[in-house]
Structures are given as structure tokens and as C-alpha cells.
Amino acid sequence: MTRLLLTVPEAAETLAISRSKLYQLLHAGALTSVLIGGSRRIPLSALHDYVNHLTDKEAAA
């Protein structure tokens, strides 16, 4: 079964970036997240959206 939500370290590893960079993206609003009982989780769809945004931006340049 594919997981729909990732922890911050898992999401950072998936994007091949540091945890601090992932927190910067969250703070800037580039990635969305949810809180579940005080635990921050990143929807897998948010990672796909972010990568699609980056590739669209590159294609337009």
C-alpha cells in the first residue's frame, strides 16, 4: 500500500534535500503539510505538485 503522508525526514529524503531546506519550503508556502495530533506530515501529492511546478518553471524559461 502506498503511503499518502510522509514525515518531514521522509519527504526531505524523497526530494533529496535536507530537513532544514524542506522546512524552508514549508515556511515559504511552496509545500503544504498537515498536522495530525501535533505531528507534521507532508502529503505525497504535495511533493508531486512541487516537482511539477519546478519542471513547468524550467520549461517556461
C-alpha positions as a LaTeX table, in Angstrom:
\begin{tabular}{lrrr}
\hline
Residue & $x$ (\AA) & $y$ (\AA) & $z$ (\AA) \\
\hline
Met1 & 0.00 & 0.00 & 0.00 \\
Thr2 & 1.35 & 3.43 & $-0.94$ \\
Arg3 & 1.54 & 5.87 & 1.96 \\
Leu4 & $-0.30$ & 9.14 & 1.42 \\
Leu5 & 1.52 & 11.10 & 4.13 \\
Leu6 & 5.24 & 11.30 & 4.84 \\
Thr7 & 7.18 & 12.56 & 7.83 \\
Val8 & 9.43 & 15.57 & 7.32 \\
Pro9 & 12.60 & 13.43 & 7.14 \\
Glu10 & 10.93 & 11.04 & 4.68 \\
Ala11 & 9.72 & 13.91 & 2.47 \\
Ala12 & 13.17 & 15.51 & 2.55 \\
Glu13 & 14.78 & 12.22 & 1.58 \\
Thr14 & 12.25 & 11.74 & $-1.22$ \\
Leu15 & 13.14 & 15.16 & $-2.66$ \\
Ala16 & 16.87 & 14.60 & $-1.97$ \\
Ile17 & 17.10 & 17.78 & 0.13 \\
Ser18 & 17.91 & 18.48 & 3.78 \\
Arg19 & 15.30 & 18.67 & 6.51 \\
Ser20 & 16.07 & 22.35 & 7.03 \\
Lys21 & 15.50 & 23.06 & 3.31 \\
Leu22 & 12.18 & 21.23 & 3.50 \\
Tyr23 & 11.16 & 23.36 & 6.48 \\
Gln24 & 12.12 & 26.46 & 4.47 \\
Leu25 & 9.84 & 25.32 & 1.64 \\
Leu26 & 7.01 & 24.72 & 4.12 \\
His27 & 7.50 & 28.15 & 5.69 \\
Ala28 & 7.54 & 29.81 & 2.26 \\
Gly29 & 4.31 & 28.05 & 1.28 \\
Ala30 & 5.95 & 26.11 & $-1.55$ \\
Leu31 & 4.86 & 22.84 & 0.06 \\
Thr32 & 1.73 & 22.08 & 2.01 \\
Ser33 & 1.55 & 19.99 & 5.15 \\
Val34 & $-0.96$ & 18.81 & 7.71 \\
Leu35 & $-0.81$ & 18.36 & 11.46 \\
Ile36 & $-2.11$ & 15.15 & 12.96 \\
Gly37 & $-2.04$ & 15.24 & 16.72 \\
Gly38 & 0.95 & 17.57 & 16.72 \\
Ser39 & 2.88 & 15.57 & 14.12 \\
Arg40 & 3.62 & 17.32 & 10.84 \\
Arg41 & 3.02 & 15.23 & 7.74 \\
Ile42 & 3.61 & 16.06 & 4.08 \\
Pro43 & 1.05 & 14.71 & 1.59 \\
Leu44 & 2.69 & 12.75 & $-1.21$ \\
Ser45 & 0.57 & 14.80 & $-3.62$ \\
Ala46 & 2.26 & 17.99 & $-2.32$ \\
Leu47 & 5.64 & 16.60 & $-3.34$ \\
His48 & 4.32 & 15.77 & $-6.82$ \\
Asp49 & 2.80 & 19.26 & $-7.13$ \\
Tyr50 & 6.07 & 20.89 & $-6.08$ \\
Val51 & 8.15 & 18.90 & $-8.58$ \\
Asn52 & 5.61 & 19.60 & $-11.35$ \\
His53 & 5.81 & 23.31 & $-10.53$ \\
Leu54 & 9.61 & 23.21 & $-10.77$ \\
Thr55 & 9.57 & 21.40 & $-14.10$ \\
Asp56 & 6.91 & 23.74 & $-15.53$ \\
Lys57 & 9.00 & 26.70 & $-14.39$ \\
Glu58 & 12.11 & 25.25 & $-16.08$ \\
Ala59 & 10.21 & 24.56 & $-19.31$ \\
Ala60 & 8.90 & 28.13 & $-19.42$ \\
Ala61 & 12.37 & 29.63 & $-19.01$ \\
\hline
\end{tabular}
